[in-house]
Amino acid sequence: MKILVTGGAGFIGSNFIRYMLTKYKNYSIVNLDKLTYAGNPDNLKDLEKNPRYKFIKGDICDPVAAAKAMRSCEAVINFAAESHVDRSIAKASEFVNTNFMGVHNMLETAKKLNIKKFIQISTDEVYGSALKGAFKETDNLNPSSPYSSSKAGADLLARSYYTTFGFPVIITRSSNNYGPYQYPEKLIPLFITNASMNYNLPVYGSGKNVRDWIYVEDNCFGIDIVLHKGKAGEIYNIGGGNEKTNLEITSLILKNTGKPKTLITYVKDRLGHDFRYALDTNKLRKLGFKPEYTFETGMKKTVDWYLKNKAWWLKLG
C-alpha cells in the first residue's frame, strides 16, 4: 500500500511514519509537509535513505502540491494542522486557513483522484469540557478555542463529503499525545526540558485541569487499526485511559528528572481553558485496540528520550 501522510515531519505524523514503515515492509509512504516551526526534518532523518519513504515540501492548502503528493496513493492520512491552543488564541486566522481550508483542499483533491480511504486526524478537544463521564463519537461538538473550533469545522466538512459524495472519509479523535519528537511548547516536553535546565514550570491556574493521555505509539496503533478495519463515514475515539491533572503530570516529571517542586510556578489561567477531557474508546476497542503503555512506562520512556536527545531540542530555541 502507498500512503500519503500530511504533516509527517511533525510530532504524531513522524512517529506514525516510522511505526508503519517498521511494521509493514511492503508499504511505502509519501510525506507532504510545509515545514513550519513544528515540522522538523530531523524527526525522520533516519529514514532519508529508505527507498519506501519520500518527502515532499508543500502546503495542504496548495492544490498543485496536494495533487502531486497524492497521485498514485491509495490512502491519505491528514495529520497536518496548527495545533497549539495558545497560538490559536493569539492568531486564529492561521488555524482557520490550515485546519479548515487546508482540509477542504485535501478532500477535493482526494475526491478527484479517487483515493480509496481518507483519514482525518482530529482531537478530543472538539467535544469541549466533560464534567462527568466520557464522550462518545455520537456526542455533540462544543469546542472552546479557535484551535478546537477549526478542527471541529474540518470534522463536519469531512463527514459531509461522505454523506454527500459517498467519499470514504474516516475521522479519528485522540486524547492528548505525549512521547518523543514533540515540539517543546506542549506541556510534557516543555516541563521536561525546563526541569532539565532548572527553569520554572509554569502551571496554568490551579493546575487541577484534567486530560486523558496516550503515548504516541498507542495512538499510531489506533490509527493503524482504523486504516485497515475502520468503516467509511465513521468516527473513532482513541484514548489512553490515563486521566491526570496538570499538577500530577508536573509532579511525575519532577520525580523522573530528580528536580525539586520549587520549580513549579503558577501563572494566569488560559482563556477559555477546558477543565476536563475524557473519551469513551469502546468502539475502537471492539476492532482490537488496547493501549500497550501505562502512563508511568510511557512517561519514563518520554523523559529518558528528551534527556538523551538534548541536541534535538536545544536547536529549536
C-alpha positions as CSV (number, residue, x, y, z in Angstrom):
1,M,0.0,0.0,0.0
2,K,1.2,3.5,-0.8
3,I,0.0,6.1,1.7
4,L,0.2,9.9,1.7
5,V,0.8,11.3,5.2
6,T,0.5,15.0,5.6
7,G,2.3,16.8,8.4
8,G,4.6,13.9,8.6
9,A,7.5,16.0,9.9
10,G,5.5,16.9,13.0
11,F,5.2,15.0,16.3
12,I,2.5,12.4,15.7
13,G,3.0,12.2,12.0
14,S,6.7,11.4,12.2
15,N,6.0,8.7,14.8
16,F,3.3,7.3,12.6
17,I,5.5,7.1,9.6
18,R,8.3,5.3,11.5
19,Y,5.7,3.0,13.1
20,M,4.1,2.0,9.7
21,L,7.4,1.5,7.8
22,T,8.7,-0.7,10.6
23,K,5.5,-2.8,10.8
24,Y,4.7,-3.1,7.1
25,K,7.7,-4.0,5.0
26,N,5.7,-3.8,1.7
27,Y,4.2,-0.3,2.4
28,S,5.6,3.0,1.1
29,I,4.9,6.5,2.4
30,V,4.9,9.9,0.9
31,N,5.3,12.7,3.4
32,L,3.8,16.1,2.5
33,D,4.9,18.8,5.0
34,K,5.1,22.6,4.9
35,L,7.9,22.5,7.5
36,T,6.5,25.2,9.7
37,Y,8.2,25.8,13.1
38,A,6.8,22.4,14.4
39,G,7.7,20.5,11.3
40,N,11.3,19.2,11.8
41,P,13.2,17.2,9.2
42,D,15.4,15.9,12.0
43,N,12.3,13.9,13.2
44,L,12.8,11.5,10.2
45,K,16.5,11.9,9.5
46,D,17.0,8.1,9.9
47,L,14.5,7.5,7.1
48,E,16.1,9.8,4.4
49,K,17.7,6.9,2.5
50,N,14.8,4.5,2.9
51,P,13.5,3.6,-0.6
52,R,10.0,3.3,0.7
53,Y,9.9,6.8,2.0
54,K,9.6,10.1,0.0
55,F,9.4,13.6,1.4
56,I,7.7,16.5,-0.5
57,K,7.8,20.0,0.9
58,G,4.4,21.6,0.4
59,D,1.3,23.1,1.9
60,I,-2.0,21.2,2.2
61,C,-3.7,24.4,1.1
62,D,-1.9,24.3,-2.3
63,P,-3.9,22.2,-4.8
64,V,-0.9,21.6,-7.0
65,A,1.3,20.3,-4.1
66,A,-1.6,18.2,-2.8
67,A,-2.2,16.5,-6.2
68,K,1.5,15.9,-6.8
69,A,1.9,14.2,-3.4
70,M,-1.4,12.3,-3.6
71,R,-1.0,10.8,-7.1
72,S,-0.8,7.0,-7.1
73,C,-1.5,6.8,-3.4
74,E,-4.3,4.5,-2.1
75,A,-4.9,6.2,1.2
76,V,-4.4,9.7,2.7
77,I,-3.9,10.4,6.4
78,N,-4.1,14.1,7.2
79,F,-2.1,15.0,10.3
80,A,-1.2,18.4,9.0
81,A,-2.6,21.1,11.4
82,E,-1.8,24.1,13.5
83,S,-2.3,22.6,17.0
84,H,-1.2,24.8,19.8
85,V,-4.2,26.4,21.6
86,D,-2.2,29.4,22.9
87,R,-1.1,30.3,19.4
88,S,-4.7,29.9,18.2
89,I,-5.9,32.5,20.8
90,A,-3.2,34.9,19.6
91,K,-3.7,34.3,15.8
92,A,-6.8,32.4,14.9
93,S,-6.6,33.1,11.1
94,E,-3.7,30.7,10.6
95,F,-5.7,27.9,12.3
96,V,-8.8,28.5,10.2
97,N,-6.7,28.5,7.0
98,T,-4.7,25.3,7.6
99,N,-7.2,23.3,9.7
100,F,-10.3,24.1,7.7
101,M,-9.4,25.4,4.3
102,G,-6.5,23.0,4.0
103,V,-8.7,20.1,4.8
104,H,-11.2,21.3,2.2
105,N,-8.4,21.3,-0.5
106,M,-7.2,17.9,0.6
107,L,-10.8,16.5,0.4
108,E,-11.4,18.0,-3.0
109,T,-8.1,16.7,-4.4
110,A,-8.6,13.2,-3.0
111,K,-12.1,13.0,-4.4
112,K,-10.9,13.9,-7.9
113,L,-8.1,11.3,-7.7
114,N,-10.5,8.6,-6.4
115,I,-8.5,8.0,-3.2
116,K,-9.7,4.8,-1.6
117,K,-9.5,5.9,2.1
118,F,-9.1,9.4,3.7
119,I,-8.4,9.6,7.4
120,Q,-8.8,13.0,9.0
121,I,-6.9,13.2,12.3
122,S,-8.9,15.2,14.8
123,T,-8.8,15.8,18.6
124,D,-10.9,15.2,21.7
125,E,-10.9,18.9,22.2
126,V,-13.8,19.2,19.6
127,Y,-16.2,17.8,22.3
128,G,-15.4,20.6,24.8
129,S,-15.2,20.0,28.5
130,A,-16.6,16.9,30.2
131,L,-17.8,17.5,33.8
132,K,-18.5,13.8,34.2
133,G,-18.5,10.6,32.1
134,A,-16.7,10.3,28.8
135,F,-17.5,11.5,25.3
136,K,-18.8,9.0,22.7
137,E,-18.3,9.5,18.9
138,T,-22.0,10.4,18.6
139,D,-21.9,13.3,21.2
140,N,-22.4,16.9,20.1
141,L,-19.4,19.1,19.4
142,N,-18.8,22.0,21.7
143,P,-15.3,23.4,21.0
144,S,-13.9,26.2,23.2
145,S,-10.8,27.6,21.4
146,P,-10.1,28.8,17.8
147,Y,-7.9,25.7,17.5
148,S,-10.6,23.2,18.5
149,S,-13.3,25.1,16.6
150,S,-11.2,24.9,13.4
151,K,-10.8,21.1,13.9
152,A,-14.5,20.7,14.6
153,G,-15.3,22.5,11.4
154,A,-12.9,20.2,9.5
155,D,-14.6,17.2,11.0
156,L,-18.0,18.4,9.9
157,L,-16.7,19.1,6.4
158,A,-15.1,15.7,6.1
159,R,-18.3,14.0,7.2
160,S,-20.2,15.9,4.6
161,Y,-18.0,14.5,1.9
162,Y,-19.1,11.0,3.0
163,T,-22.8,11.9,3.3
164,T,-23.0,14.0,0.1
165,F,-20.5,12.3,-2.2
166,G,-20.0,8.8,-0.7
167,F,-16.3,9.7,-0.3
168,P,-14.6,7.2,2.0
169,V,-13.7,9.5,4.9
170,I,-12.9,8.3,8.5
171,I,-12.2,10.6,11.5
172,T,-10.1,9.8,14.5
173,R,-10.2,11.8,17.7
174,S,-7.4,11.2,20.1
175,S,-6.7,12.4,23.6
176,N,-3.5,14.2,24.5
177,N,-0.5,12.6,23.0
178,Y,3.0,12.5,24.5
179,G,6.3,10.9,23.5
180,P,9.5,11.5,21.5
181,Y,9.8,14.3,18.9
182,Q,7.0,16.6,20.4
183,Y,7.8,20.2,19.9
184,P,8.5,21.7,23.4
185,E,5.7,24.2,23.5
186,K,3.3,21.5,24.8
187,L,3.0,20.7,28.5
188,I,5.0,17.5,28.9
189,P,8.1,18.3,26.6
190,L,8.1,21.9,27.9
191,F,8.2,20.8,31.5
192,I,10.8,18.1,30.9
193,T,13.1,20.4,29.0
194,N,12.6,23.2,31.5
195,A,13.2,21.0,34.5
196,S,16.4,19.7,32.9
197,M,17.6,23.3,32.7
198,N,16.4,24.2,36.2
199,Y,13.9,26.6,34.7
200,N,10.4,27.3,36.2
201,L,7.5,25.0,35.2
202,P,4.5,27.4,34.5
203,V,1.3,25.7,35.6
204,Y,-2.0,27.3,34.5
205,G,-4.4,28.4,37.2
206,S,-4.8,25.8,40.0
207,G,-3.2,23.0,38.0
208,K,-6.3,20.9,38.5
209,N,-7.4,20.7,34.9
210,V,-7.7,17.1,33.8
211,R,-6.6,15.5,30.5
212,D,-6.6,11.9,29.2
213,W,-3.1,11.0,28.0
214,I,-2.0,8.5,25.4
215,Y,1.6,7.5,24.5
216,V,2.1,8.4,20.8
217,E,2.8,4.8,19.7
218,D,-0.5,3.7,21.1
219,N,-2.2,6.4,19.0
220,C,-0.3,5.2,16.0
221,F,-1.6,1.7,16.7
222,G,-5.2,3.0,16.9
223,I,-4.8,4.9,13.5
224,D,-3.3,1.7,12.0
225,I,-6.4,-0.2,13.1
226,V,-8.7,2.4,11.7
227,L,-6.8,2.4,8.4
228,H,-7.3,-1.3,8.0
229,K,-10.5,-2.1,9.8
230,G,-12.3,1.3,10.0
231,K,-15.6,1.8,8.3
232,A,-16.1,4.8,5.9
233,G,-18.2,7.6,7.3
234,E,-17.4,6.6,10.9
235,I,-15.6,8.4,13.8
236,Y,-13.3,6.6,16.2
237,N,-12.1,7.9,19.6
238,I,-8.5,6.9,20.5
239,G,-7.7,7.4,24.2
240,G,-5.2,6.1,26.7
241,G,-7.5,5.8,29.7
242,N,-5.0,7.9,31.8
243,E,-6.8,10.9,33.3
244,K,-4.3,13.1,35.1
245,T,-4.4,16.7,36.4
246,N,-1.7,19.0,35.2
247,L,-0.2,19.0,38.7
248,E,0.0,15.2,38.7
249,I,1.9,15.4,35.4
250,T,4.2,18.1,36.7
251,S,5.0,16.1,39.9
252,L,5.8,13.0,37.9
253,I,8.1,14.9,35.6
254,L,9.9,16.4,38.6
255,K,10.2,13.0,40.1
256,N,11.6,11.4,36.9
257,T,14.1,14.3,36.4
258,G,15.1,14.4,40.0
259,K,14.2,18.1,40.3
260,P,12.5,19.9,43.3
261,K,8.9,21.1,43.4
262,T,10.1,24.6,44.0
263,L,10.4,24.8,40.2
264,I,6.6,24.9,40.0
265,T,5.2,28.4,39.2
266,Y,1.5,29.1,39.0
267,V,0.5,31.5,36.2
268,K,-2.7,33.2,35.0
269,D,-5.1,30.6,33.5
270,R,-5.5,30.2,29.8
271,L,-8.5,32.0,28.2
272,G,-11.4,29.5,27.7
273,H,-9.5,26.7,29.4
274,D,-11.5,23.5,29.3
275,F,-11.5,21.7,32.7
276,R,-11.6,18.1,31.7
277,Y,-11.4,15.9,28.6
278,A,-12.4,12.2,28.6
279,L,-13.1,9.7,25.8
280,D,-15.1,6.5,25.5
281,T,-13.0,4.2,23.3
282,N,-15.2,1.1,23.3
283,K,-16.0,1.5,19.6
284,L,-12.3,1.2,18.6
285,R,-11.6,-1.5,21.3
286,K,-14.1,-3.7,19.5
287,L,-11.8,-3.6,16.5
288,G,-8.9,-4.8,18.6
289,F,-7.4,-1.6,20.1
290,K,-5.8,-1.7,23.5
291,P,-3.0,0.7,24.7
292,E,0.3,-1.1,25.3
293,Y,1.8,1.6,27.5
294,T,0.8,2.5,31.0
295,F,1.2,6.2,31.8
296,E,4.1,5.5,34.1
297,T,6.0,3.4,31.5
298,G,5.2,5.9,28.7
299,M,6.3,8.9,30.8
300,K,9.6,7.2,31.7
301,K,10.4,6.5,28.0
302,T,9.5,10.1,27.2
303,V,11.6,11.7,29.9
304,D,14.5,9.4,29.0
305,W,14.2,10.4,25.4
306,Y,14.3,14.1,26.0
307,L,17.2,13.8,28.4
308,K,19.2,11.7,25.9
309,N,18.3,13.9,22.9
310,K,19.2,17.4,24.3
311,A,20.8,18.3,21.0
312,W,17.4,17.8,19.2
313,W,15.5,20.3,21.3
314,L,18.2,22.8,22.1
315,K,18.5,23.8,18.4
316,L,14.7,24.6,18.4
317,G,15.4,27.6,20.6
